[in-house]
Amino acid sequence: MSWKTSLSRHLPVLRFFGCIESPSSRGLMSWYSSNYHELKALNPTLPMMMRTGENSFPAITTELEFTTDDLLRYMLQTNRFRNSNGTIASDRVEAAKAYLQTDWDTMRQERWSSPGFDPQKPYVAEEKPDWRDDPKIKSNLALFLELKDASDEQLEIVKSGPDKEYERAENALLMCQRVDLWCAGPAEVERAVQHLLMLGKRFNSVDPEPREYITEYIPGAGDMD
């Protein structure tokens, strides 16, 4: 019971796929029918959609908030940085490891080191195309620029692999959002939902459910009376 109450805190949606007439989807359809009302009562804001179609492959999917860091760790762990001849691409491996060591907290803090100027403001290159040549801004943002330029260069190296290496790794990681359940029984379907929940706890930061009713009144500023 306890794990069921936390679904909406870690997963934004659950999508079920199956074929009404196919025996291979029978376990998934059975579990969905038996658990839907209980799960909706415990997670009223969680979309739980069943999509059926002729010969549809039984599966469950959700959405996980993978970051660039998650993708690079996945590529390192699965040895996906390869040259065209199949050997390990040491340059991209080292670039990925260096990128993972980036001090993002310091970069976020140093971004505001030049009063009145934001180097990551949208369209800043159009509004102030020569801002990097401004001595004052350049001096104030020296550490930010060092960290930002290094991370950009490292990511460019990481993405330079042959045969769409980076894009293919992205697609492979996204497949972790899906669990195929061909001929699975209700017990296997439940374990698949629990598996996606554990991934959601690891990767997602879903906002808490909003209150259905206002329970507190906080007055505004005095001059608004």
C-alpha positions in Angstrom: 0.0 0.0 0.0 2.7 2.5 1.0 4.4 2.6 -2.4 1.1 3.2 -4.1 0.5 6.4 -2.2 3.8 7.9 -3.5 3.3 7.4 -7.2 2.2 11.0 -7.9 5.1 12.5 -5.9 7.6 10.9 -8.2 5.9 10.2 -11.6 4.1 12.7 -13.7 2.1 10.1 -15.7 1.6 6.4 -16.2 0.7 5.2 -19.7 -0.5 1.6 -20.3 -0.6 0.0 -23.7 -2.3 -3.2 -24.7 -4.6 -5.1 -27.0 -8.0 -6.0 -25.6 -8.3 -9.2 -27.6 -4.7 -10.4 -27.3 -3.8 -13.0 -24.7 -0.4 -11.4 -24.4 -2.0 -8.3 -22.8 -4.3 -10.2 -20.5 -2.2 -9.7 -17.4 -1.7 -6.0 -18.0 -5.4 -5.4 -18.6 -6.3 -7.4 -15.5 -3.9 -5.5 -13.3 -5.1 -2.1 -14.6 -8.8 -3.0 -14.1 -8.2 -4.3 -10.6 -6.0 -1.4 -9.4 -7.1 1.7 -11.3 -9.7 2.9 -8.8 -7.5 2.4 -5.8 -4.5 4.2 -7.4 -6.7 7.1 -8.6 -8.1 7.5 -5.1 -4.6 7.6 -3.6 -3.2 9.7 -6.5 -6.0 11.9 -7.8 -3.8 14.1 -9.9 -1.8 11.4 -11.5 -2.8 10.7 -15.1 -3.2 6.9 -15.6 -4.1 6.3 -19.3 -4.8 3.0 -21.0 -4.3 3.1 -24.7 -5.5 0.0 -26.7 -5.1 -1.0 -30.3 -5.2 -4.1 -32.4 -2.0 -6.1 -31.8 -0.7 -3.4 -29.5 2.5 -4.5 -27.6 1.7 -4.6 -23.9 3.9 -2.0 -22.1 4.0 0.7 -19.4 5.7 4.1 -19.9 6.3 7.2 -17.8 8.4 10.3 -18.1 11.8 10.6 -16.3 13.8 13.8 -16.0 17.2 12.7 -17.3 19.9 15.4 -17.3 23.0 15.7 -19.4 25.0 14.4 -16.4 22.7 11.3 -16.3 23.3 10.7 -19.9 27.1 11.0 -19.7 27.2 8.6 -16.7 25.2 6.1 -18.7 27.5 6.4 -21.7 30.6 5.9 -19.5 29.1 3.0 -17.7 28.1 1.2 -20.9 31.3 2.1 -22.8 29.4 3.9 -25.6 32.2 6.3 -26.4 33.7 4.3 -29.4 35.8 5.2 -32.4 34.7 4.1 -35.9 37.1 1.0 -35.5 35.4 0.0 -32.3 38.1 1.1 -29.9 37.4 3.3 -26.8 37.4 7.0 -27.7 39.7 8.3 -24.8 39.3 11.9 -25.8 35.5 11.8 -25.4 35.7 9.7 -22.3 38.0 12.3 -20.7 35.8 15.1 -21.9 32.7 13.5 -20.3 34.5 12.9 -17.0 35.7 16.5 -17.0 32.2 17.7 -17.7 30.8 15.7 -14.8 33.3 17.5 -12.5 31.9 21.0 -13.5 31.2 23.1 -10.4 27.7 24.1 -11.3 27.0 25.8 -8.0 29.9 28.2 -8.5 28.9 28.8 -12.1 25.4 29.8 -11.1 26.7 32.1 -8.4 29.4 33.7 -10.6 26.8 34.3 -13.3 25.6 37.4 -11.3 29.1 38.8 -10.6 28.6 41.7 -13.0 25.9 44.1 -11.6 23.2 44.8 -14.1 24.3 42.2 -16.6 23.3 38.6 -17.2 25.5 36.7 -19.6 22.8 34.0 -20.1 19.9 36.4 -20.7 17.9 35.5 -23.8 19.0 37.4 -26.9 22.0 38.9 -25.1 24.2 38.3 -28.2 21.8 40.4 -30.2 21.3 43.2 -27.6 25.0 43.4 -26.6 27.0 41.4 -29.2 30.4 42.7 -28.0 29.9 42.1 -24.2 32.8 39.7 -24.0 35.1 42.6 -25.1 33.9 44.9 -22.3 36.9 45.0 -19.8 34.7 45.5 -16.7 32.2 42.7 -17.6 35.1 40.4 -18.7 36.9 41.0 -15.4 33.7 40.5 -13.2 32.8 37.3 -15.0 36.2 35.8 -15.4 35.5 32.7 -13.3 32.1 32.2 -14.8 33.5 32.5 -18.4 36.3 30.0 -17.5 33.8 27.4 -16.2 31.2 28.0 -18.9 33.7 27.9 -21.8 35.3 24.7 -20.4 31.9 22.9 -20.1 30.8 24.0 -23.6 34.1 22.8 -25.1 33.8 19.5 -23.2 30.2 18.9 -24.3 31.2 19.7 -27.9 33.9 17.0 -27.8 31.4 14.6 -26.2 28.9 15.1 -29.1 31.5 14.8 -31.8 31.4 11.0 -32.0 30.7 9.1 -35.2 27.4 7.6 -36.3 25.2 9.8 -34.2 26.7 8.3 -31.1 25.4 10.9 -28.7 21.9 10.9 -30.2 21.7 7.1 -30.1 22.7 7.1 -26.4 20.0 9.6 -25.7 17.4 7.4 -27.3 18.7 4.3 -25.5 18.4 6.0 -22.1 14.9 7.3 -22.9 13.9 3.6 -23.4 14.4 3.2 -19.6 11.0 5.0 -19.3 9.3 2.0 -20.9 8.8 -1.6 -19.6 7.6 -4.2 -22.1 5.2 -6.7 -20.7 4.6 -9.4 -23.3 2.5 -12.2 -21.7 3.3 -10.8 -18.3 1.0 -11.7 -15.4 -0.5 -9.2 -12.9 2.4 -9.7 -10.5 5.0 -8.8 -13.2 2.9 -5.7 -14.1 2.9 -4.5 -10.5 6.7 -5.0 -10.2 7.1 -3.0 -13.4 5.1 -0.1 -11.9 7.2 -0.3 -8.8 10.4 -0.3 -11.0 9.3 2.9 -12.7 8.5 4.4 -9.3 12.0 3.7 -8.1 13.4 5.4 -11.2 11.1 8.4 -10.6 12.5 8.7 -7.0 16.0 8.7 -8.5 15.5 11.1 -11.4 12.3 13.1 -11.0 11.5 16.2 -9.0 7.7 16.3 -9.4 6.0 19.1 -7.5 3.9 18.2 -4.5 0.2 17.9 -5.2 -1.6 21.3 -4.9 -4.2 21.7 -2.2 -7.7 21.1 -3.4 -9.0 23.7 -0.9 -7.5 26.8 0.7 -6.8 26.0 4.3 -4.9 29.1 5.3 -5.5 32.8 4.7 -2.4 35.0 4.6 -3.2 38.8 4.4 -1.3 40.9 1.9 0.5 44.2 2.5 -1.2 46.7 4.6 -1.5 49.2 1.8 -3.6 46.7 -0.2 -6.5 47.0 2.3 
